[in-house]
Amino acid sequence: MATIDRDFIRQYVKSPESIILRDISGGNTVLKVPGFDVAIKFGGGVTMEEAVAQGIVYALLDQAVVRIPKVYHFYRDSQKNIGYLAMEWLDGAPIDLQDDIQSKALQKTIGYLASFPETFQDLFIMASRKVYFSKTALQAITKQSKG
């Protein structure tokens, strides 16, 4: 697999081969990177805090119950004020509440999520020993937090 870093993100954000999944005018864009199981979300509203929170939730949740995309890399272009979040691509479809099997799976998921602490701070404390970031992700987070 290719190294998913700032250069990788720049290449595919500009690539006409990338598949745009969502593009909200004035908001964030999500695209699928062709040939890789990678999605990139970018825009002014994409933040380091979102990347960190997603990494924590990924580490805490049972992926057999709730699938959360693994964070590969985050960086923020301070000149353009745009955040870029590269994550695992999870293929899926919207839930059909009329389907009994999907409806029961959703109820199971809601019950599972309800078993967690109510605040993000409590989740962060729970995750403090479970979350591991790649060296690249840690460098990006450290650099971002320094300014």
Buried (B, 14 or more C-beta within 10 A) or exposed (E): EEEBBBEBBBEBBEEEEBEEEEEEEEEBBBBBBEEBBBBBBBBEEBBBEBBBBBBBBBBBBEEEEBBBBBBBBBBBEEEEEBBBBBBBBEEEEEEEEEEEEBEEEBEEBEEEEEEEEEEEEEBBEBBEEEBEBBEBBEBBBEEBEEE
